[in-house]
Every structure is written in C-alpha cells, then in structure tokens.
Amino acid sequence: LDRPSHPTLDWRGGGWSVCDAGECKPFWQDDFNTSILGPQWTVADNCTHGFPGQLYVKEGVVLEDGKLKLRAFEFPKNKTGPDGVSQRFGSGWVDSASNRSNTWITDCNMMNEKAIPFNFLYGKWEISAKMPVRPNGTAGHFWSALWLMPDHDVCWPKGGEVDILESDIWGQEPPYAPHAAYHWQHAEAPCFKDAALDGFGGVFPSTTPKTDYSQGFHVYSVEITPRLIIYSVDGEPYYVATSAHAEGVLPWTDMYLIMGNQLWKGWNFPTELPADFEIDYVKTWVPVESLQSLDQH
C-alpha cells in the first residue's frame, strides 16, 4: 500500500466494462445485517502489516447497526505484537483470503478454507463505505483501505495488488480523497521489489467544493478483465490500468478482498479515537461463463 508513480493514461472510458454491459451476474454479497460475520471473512487478530501504526485485533471488528465497523482505538495499556513491538493503538482488519502462502501480508497465521468459493479473478467488486470521523464528527487522519491480493502462493507484488481505495494521505490533510493504485512485478524479477517502480495509480478528480468522504457512504468499485482494471467511485469510472501500461502484467489468479482501518508508522492523533471505517455492503459479480463454470463445481 505504497503510493506509486503516476504515468499519463490515454483512455476515454465508456464501453470498457464487461459487467456494466450486462455480461456479468451477481456472485455473492454481504449486507452485514447479522450478529456474526459470514463464512467468507477472516478476522485478523494480533497481526501487523508493513510499517505498522497499530496492532490488528478482533476487538477492532464490530457488527453494529447493520454495518461492519473497523474500529481504530487506543489500548488501555500498550499491547505487544508477535513481532515483539509494543503498540499503543489497535484497529480492525477482515479479509476473504483462503490461501496464506503469501504470508508477507500479515504476521498472522490465519486460514479460512471456507473462503475458497468466494474469490475470483475476472469480475467486479463493489463496496459501500464511509471513511472514519473523529469523535467530533469531522474527517480524521486515517488510512482507509480496500484492496485485492492474489489468493495464491506468490510473493508480493507478483500476481498484482489492486488498491480499490486508499485515503490519499500523502502530503494531504483530511478530508482525504479516494486514491486507486495497481502494483505488479514481472515473473523473473525478485520478490519484494519496490512496487513504486512498477506501479501506478490515480486520485479521484477533485470537486468544488471538495467532497468529504467521511460524511456519508460512497460506492468504491473495481472490475478486472483480461486487458483492463477499471476503478470507479459512485459509479463514475475515473482510472483504468491497462495491460499495455502494466507491461502485460495484470492479475492472473483469483484475488481476495482486504478491508482495514489503517494507521501508519508514527501516527499520533489519539484524540481522534475511537474511529470507525464503516462498511455497508460488499457485492460481487462475475462473467456469466465464469459463474457457469463455478456452478459445475
């Protein structure tokens, strides 16, 4: 989840989406209207990721008021993670991964074999979400993230990383704009290479007055096709990653969804806690031929 470089893309939108053309069918959805999470989700507990500003714990995952709330909060007493680092803050992370071979993502040894039928390669992911607010109701310093990773034994960033939403925190102050990105790596390249050298992304176009995405729910979506990755906010496509610009390296295996309310290393805004990254629903679509193939299994 690093900010990539921004090459200019020559695209005009419209007519690029397979799903918007009616060639996809609903696959699964979760409206979070129950008291327990569905079988597609795994809850991170006692995990870190990257350069952590928090420890992901199950207490940070709350089902309330028909919403999934990923809650950032301050521990009553610092808690030490599995890496031996004392953490002041906790937060929530859920994902639909079934394959934990690419264990760089977190230091948790999580597994959810039930999630295998819920992940796919080509199709559309749509999430209705509300960025976090401070206790006073204004936008806060939070790194909200919705992203896809390969559900396969492959090291990062091989197989691709599709960032549907990241709060555009880089050099900005709240309220943050939505930011999309795609990271990739060539098969012959070493693992864990700086993906900023092989990645790119775009910020949703600014509006006047500037939209505050913490004051209501907005729909963030991505559609992956064999040649394109199409990013949208509230049904408006605003960024496309093409096979040509990714040097032919688009996702090639099933992808799974991660949702997290992230802080960052050195984060120090305790008066903004607790704060929830709220998810109203997750919906998915797959091409008709893919759904027929899944039904046969």
C-alpha positions, 0 to 999 in steps of 0.5 A: 500500500505504497503510493506509486508513480503516476504515468499519463493514461490515454483512455476515454472510458465508456464501453470498457466494462464487461459487467456494466454491459450486462455480461456479468451476474451477481456472485455473492454479497454481504449486507452485514445485517447479522450478529456474526460475520459470514463464512467468507471473512477472516478476522485478523487478530494480533497481526501487523502489516508493513510499517505498522501504526497499530496492532490488528485485533478482533476487538477492532471488528464490530457488527453494529447497526447493520454495518461492519465497523473497523474500529481504530482505538487506543489500548488501555495499556500498550499491547505487544505484537508477535513481532515483539513491538509494543503498540499503543493503538489497535484497529480492525482488519477482515479479509476473504483470503483462503490461501496464506502462502503469501504470508508477507501480508500479515504476521498472522497465521490465519486460514479460512478454507471456507473462503475458497468459493468466494474469490475470483479473478475476472469480475467486479467488486463493489463496496459501500463505505464511509471513511472514519470521523473523529469523535467530533464528527469531522474527517480524521487522519486515517488510512482507509483501505480496500484492496485485492491480493492474489489468493495464491502462493506468490510473493508480493507484488507478483500476481498484482495488488489492486488498491480499490481505495486508499485515503490519499494521505500523502502530503494531504490533510483530511478530508482525504480523497479516494486514491486507486493504485495497481502494483505488479512485478514481472515473473523473473524479477525478485520478490519484494521489489519496490512496487513504486517502480512498477506501479501506478495509480490515480486520485479521484478528480477533485470537486468544488467544493471538495467532497468529504468522504467521511460524511456519508457512504460512497460506492468504491468499485473495481472490475478486472478483465483480461486487458483492463482494471477499471476503478470507479467511485459512485459509479463514475469510472475515473482510472483504468490500468491497462495491460499495455501500461502494466507491461502485460502484467495484470492479475492472473489468479483469483484475488481476495478482498482486504478491508482495514482501518489503517494507521501508519508508522508514527501516527499520533492523533489519539484524540481522534479515537475511537474511529470507525471505517464503516462498511455497508455492503460488499457485492460481487459479480462475475462473467456469466461463463465464469459463474457457469463454470463455478456452478459445475463445481 
